[in-house]
Amino acid sequence: MKSIKNVIFPILLFALAFCSSESEKQIFSEAKNLITSEKYDEAVVKFEEVVNDYPKSSVADSALFEIAKLYQGQVIKNVKPLESLNKAVDSYKKIYENYPNSPLAESSIFMSAFILANEIKNFPL
């Protein structure tokens, strides 16, 4: 009986340790649900968790894109409009710099240029 406990207990601990952590896709899904609930600040935190903890994930580029859209929409509390737009541009730039093969890379280049030209009125050379 004691040997069974010695085998089962470590297996249960191992299973609990690895089953309790969330995958990047679960975190991404939670962030999307937070947007639906209009909890934009919390959504950004979750999307940033995906980008920072799982930078090679298949959803990391999409998480950055969602962050950029939220900042572009200026829906994050306590962030001034110009700061929000600049954060959107930075997030879009990260997509085409860090994920150049992403299907979102071209849209990100366009969106960063669009915001700079039409909303910030900054025409970098």
C-alpha positions as a Markdown table, in Angstrom:
| # | Residue | x | y | z |
|---|---|---|---|---|
| 1 | Met | 0.0 | 0.0 | 0.0 |
| 2 | Lys | 2.8 | 2.4 | 0.9 |
| 3 | Ser | 4.5 | 1.8 | -2.5 |
| 4 | Ile | 1.3 | 2.6 | -4.3 |
| 5 | Lys | 1.1 | 5.9 | -2.5 |
| 6 | Asn | 4.7 | 6.6 | -3.3 |
| 7 | Val | 3.9 | 6.2 | -7.0 |
| 8 | Ile | 0.5 | 7.8 | -7.3 |
| 9 | Phe | 1.3 | 10.9 | -5.2 |
| 10 | Pro | 4.2 | 12.1 | -7.4 |
| 11 | Ile | 2.1 | 11.4 | -10.5 |
| 12 | Leu | -0.8 | 13.5 | -9.1 |
| 13 | Leu | 1.5 | 16.3 | -8.2 |
| 14 | Phe | 3.0 | 16.3 | -11.6 |
| 15 | Ala | -0.4 | 16.3 | -13.3 |
| 16 | Leu | -1.7 | 19.1 | -11.2 |
| 17 | Ala | 1.3 | 21.2 | -11.8 |
| 18 | Phe | 1.1 | 21.0 | -15.5 |
| 19 | Cys | -2.7 | 20.9 | -15.9 |
| 20 | Ser | -3.2 | 24.1 | -13.9 |
| 21 | Ser | -1.2 | 26.3 | -16.2 |
| 22 | Glu | -3.1 | 28.0 | -19.0 |
| 23 | Ser | -2.1 | 27.7 | -22.6 |
| 24 | Glu | -1.5 | 30.7 | -24.7 |
| 25 | Lys | -4.6 | 30.0 | -26.7 |
| 26 | Gln | -6.7 | 29.9 | -23.5 |
| 27 | Ile | -5.2 | 33.2 | -22.4 |
| 28 | Phe | -5.9 | 34.7 | -25.8 |
| 29 | Ser | -9.5 | 33.5 | -25.7 |
| 30 | Glu | -9.9 | 35.0 | -22.2 |
| 31 | Ala | -8.6 | 38.3 | -23.5 |
| 32 | Lys | -11.1 | 38.2 | -26.4 |
| 33 | Asn | -13.9 | 37.6 | -23.9 |
| 34 | Leu | -12.7 | 40.5 | -21.8 |
| 35 | Ile | -13.1 | 42.7 | -24.9 |
| 36 | Thr | -16.7 | 41.5 | -25.3 |
| 37 | Ser | -17.3 | 42.5 | -21.7 |
| 38 | Glu | -15.7 | 45.9 | -22.4 |
| 39 | Lys | -12.9 | 45.2 | -19.9 |
| 40 | Tyr | -10.3 | 46.6 | -22.2 |
| 41 | Asp | -7.5 | 47.3 | -19.7 |
| 42 | Glu | -7.7 | 43.7 | -18.5 |
| 43 | Ala | -7.7 | 42.4 | -22.1 |
| 44 | Val | -4.5 | 44.3 | -22.9 |
| 45 | Val | -2.8 | 42.6 | -19.8 |
| 46 | Lys | -3.9 | 39.2 | -21.0 |
| 47 | Phe | -2.8 | 39.8 | -24.6 |
| 48 | Glu | 0.6 | 41.1 | -23.3 |
| 49 | Glu | 0.9 | 37.9 | -21.3 |
| 50 | Val | 0.6 | 35.9 | -24.5 |
| 51 | Val | 3.2 | 38.1 | -26.3 |
| 52 | Asn | 5.7 | 38.1 | -23.4 |
| 53 | Asp | 5.3 | 34.5 | -22.1 |
| 54 | Tyr | 4.7 | 32.8 | -25.5 |
| 55 | Pro | 6.5 | 35.0 | -28.1 |
| 56 | Lys | 6.8 | 32.0 | -30.6 |
| 57 | Ser | 3.2 | 31.1 | -30.3 |
| 58 | Ser | 0.9 | 31.0 | -33.3 |
| 59 | Val | -1.3 | 33.6 | -31.6 |
| 60 | Ala | 1.4 | 36.1 | -30.5 |
| 61 | Asp | 1.1 | 38.2 | -33.6 |
| 62 | Ser | -2.7 | 38.2 | -33.2 |
| 63 | Ala | -2.4 | 39.3 | -29.6 |
| 64 | Leu | -0.2 | 42.2 | -30.6 |
| 65 | Phe | -2.7 | 43.1 | -33.3 |
| 66 | Glu | -5.5 | 43.1 | -30.7 |
| 67 | Ile | -3.4 | 45.3 | -28.4 |
| 68 | Ala | -2.8 | 47.8 | -31.3 |
| 69 | Lys | -6.5 | 47.9 | -32.1 |
| 70 | Leu | -7.4 | 48.6 | -28.5 |
| 71 | Tyr | -4.9 | 51.4 | -28.3 |
| 72 | Gln | -6.0 | 52.8 | -31.6 |
| 73 | Gly | -9.6 | 52.8 | -30.4 |
| 74 | Gln | -8.4 | 54.8 | -27.4 |
| 75 | Val | -10.4 | 52.7 | -25.0 |
| 76 | Ile | -7.8 | 52.1 | -22.4 |
| 77 | Lys | -8.4 | 54.1 | -19.2 |
| 78 | Asn | -5.9 | 56.6 | -18.0 |
| 79 | Val | -4.0 | 56.7 | -21.3 |
| 80 | Lys | -4.1 | 60.0 | -23.1 |
| 81 | Pro | -5.2 | 60.0 | -26.8 |
| 82 | Leu | -1.8 | 60.8 | -28.3 |
| 83 | Glu | -0.1 | 58.3 | -26.0 |
| 84 | Ser | -2.7 | 55.7 | -27.0 |
| 85 | Leu | -2.1 | 56.2 | -30.7 |
| 86 | Asn | 1.7 | 56.0 | -30.2 |
| 87 | Lys | 1.2 | 52.7 | -28.4 |
| 88 | Ala | -0.9 | 51.5 | -31.2 |
| 89 | Val | 1.8 | 52.4 | -33.7 |
| 90 | Asp | 4.5 | 50.7 | -31.5 |
| 91 | Ser | 2.4 | 47.5 | -31.3 |
| 92 | Tyr | 1.8 | 47.5 | -35.1 |
| 93 | Lys | 5.5 | 48.0 | -35.7 |
| 94 | Lys | 6.4 | 45.1 | -33.4 |
| 95 | Ile | 4.2 | 42.8 | -35.6 |
| 96 | Tyr | 6.1 | 43.5 | -38.8 |
| 97 | Glu | 9.4 | 43.6 | -37.1 |
| 98 | Asn | 9.0 | 40.4 | -34.9 |
| 99 | Tyr | 6.6 | 38.5 | -37.1 |
| 100 | Pro | 7.5 | 39.5 | -40.8 |
| 101 | Asn | 5.9 | 36.3 | -42.2 |
| 102 | Ser | 2.7 | 36.8 | -40.3 |
| 103 | Pro | -0.5 | 37.4 | -42.4 |
| 104 | Leu | -0.9 | 40.5 | -40.2 |
| 105 | Ala | 2.4 | 42.0 | -41.1 |
| 106 | Glu | 1.2 | 43.9 | -44.2 |
| 107 | Ser | -1.9 | 45.2 | -42.4 |
| 108 | Ser | 0.3 | 46.3 | -39.5 |
| 109 | Ile | 2.6 | 48.3 | -41.8 |
| 110 | Phe | -0.3 | 50.0 | -43.3 |
| 111 | Met | -2.1 | 50.7 | -40.0 |
| 112 | Ser | 1.0 | 52.2 | -38.4 |
| 113 | Ala | 1.5 | 54.5 | -41.4 |
| 114 | Phe | -2.1 | 55.4 | -41.4 |
| 115 | Ile | -2.2 | 56.4 | -37.8 |
| 116 | Leu | 1.1 | 58.4 | -38.1 |
| 117 | Ala | -0.2 | 60.2 | -41.2 |
| 118 | Asn | -3.9 | 60.7 | -40.5 |
| 119 | Glu | -4.3 | 60.7 | -36.7 |
| 120 | Ile | -0.9 | 61.9 | -35.3 |
| 121 | Lys | 0.0 | 64.0 | -38.3 |
| 122 | Asn | 3.6 | 62.8 | -38.0 |
| 123 | Phe | 5.3 | 62.2 | -41.4 |
| 124 | Pro | 8.5 | 60.3 | -40.7 |
| 125 | Leu | 11.1 | 60.3 | -43.4 |
